Amino acid sequence: MKLKLVEELALAKLNLTLGILYKREDGYHAIDTVMQTVSLFDRVIVEPARTVEVTVTGMTLPPDNTMVRAAELYRQETGCGARIRCEKRIPMEAGLGGGSADAAAVLRGLQRLHRMCDDRTLRRIALAVGADVPFCLVGGTCRCEGVGELLTPFAIGTRLHFVVCKPEKGVSTGALFRALPLPRPRVETLRAMAALGRGDVNALAAAMRNVLEPPAIELVPEIGDLIGQLKNAGALAAQMTGSGSAVFGLFCTEEDAKAALTIIDAPFKEYVYSL
């Protein structure tokens, strides 16, 4: 029986490490990062249609948003359009991958409805929408290289507990990368991966780093203020995710994270855990 609609959760992501290796000839930056999906999500409902229609509640998105682009590329490939409804909760300009997660949810939903693309084609469409979309298709825990499309999934040894918070101001990814001085310090990706595999949160905390954080703080000083609040609230480590402006703190337990949540002063704040 053919499905009439499907619902997908578009999961936010955190960059537990983020290194910038060099600027490529195509203008993009080669990265080495460990990404982790977490329990913060948008809800995406996809129905079959001849054209592409997207309705969003909770936030205002531009007409040419990632869901439109993903659905249009799928339609070009297969002839199958979509009527899409999205309930937004993941903040924008945050580094939480909300737009990428929404696009990936649309592609997963279209595949459930139609089964018209093989995995390689779906990954190609995902990358054409955005560098983080291939990871968001897979989710979980991955080392991501290239521009983010080269994925090495791996298992972690324990559930991770975080407080995510965001200042009022966002960070423009384009502006940040245009002003980014190179080279950047190296990150300890393999050390972080080993700690995750063992479920050793203290070792993970020692290996966490985001090399985009210092230049982002220059653009939005409130990022640094929130990192300080998280550390003062007992986080084992706290840093920015992606290109910001959201930051997160890593805590030993759910109880520690929820206790910290009550004393953090931020326009957006939420306890989340690894998925």
C-alpha positions, 0 to 999 in steps of 0.5 A: 500500500502506497503511503499518503504522507510521512513524518520525519524528525529533523535532528539537530547536530553538534560539532564535538570537534571542528578543524579547518585544514585548508582552503580548497581550489573550489573555494570551500574549506576542507574540514575534519569534524566529529558530528553528533545528532541530538534530541532537539528536532524540527518536525517535517511532514511530506506528502506526494504532490506534482509540484513543490510546496513548503509551509513553515510554522515556528519561524520565518524562512526565506522562499529559497530554503533548503527544503525547497532546494532538496525537494526540487532536486528530487523532483528533477531526478524523479518527477515526484514533487512534494507538499511539505509542512515543517514545524521549526524549533532548531534556531537559525544561524546557530551552527546546529544544522537546522536547515541541513536537517530539514533538507535531509528529512525531506529527502528521507520522506520522499524516499519513503514515499517513492523509493525512486533514488539509489543511495548514491543519487540521494547522497549527491542530491544531499551534497548539492543542497549543503555540506552538512546534509549528507551527515544529516541523512545518516545521523548518529556519530560520524567523523566528517571530512572533505567539505563534510560529505566523507563520513565515517560512522562509529558507535559511542560507549555512553549517552552524552548529556548537553545543555545547548544555548544561543545568544540573540545574534546569529553568525553568518557562515559566509562572513565568518569563513571569508574573514577566517585567518589560515592556518588554524590550530589542529584538533584532536579528532582521533583522540576524541573518537577514541574517548567516545568509543570508550564512553569516557566523557572526561577524555572527550572533554579534554579533546573537544575543540572548535577552531572557528570559535575565536573568530566567531567570538570577535563577531558575536562576543555573547558566544564567549559569555555563554561558554563562560556561563556553562563552565561556571555551571559545571560543564566538563567542557563548553564550546561553540558548535559549527560556525555558531552562534549556539554553544553547548556544554558537556555534562556527566549526567542528565541531572547535572545538565538539567541543574545547569539549565536552571541557572543559564541566562540565554534567549534559547537554552535546552537540555539535549542528549545524543541520539 
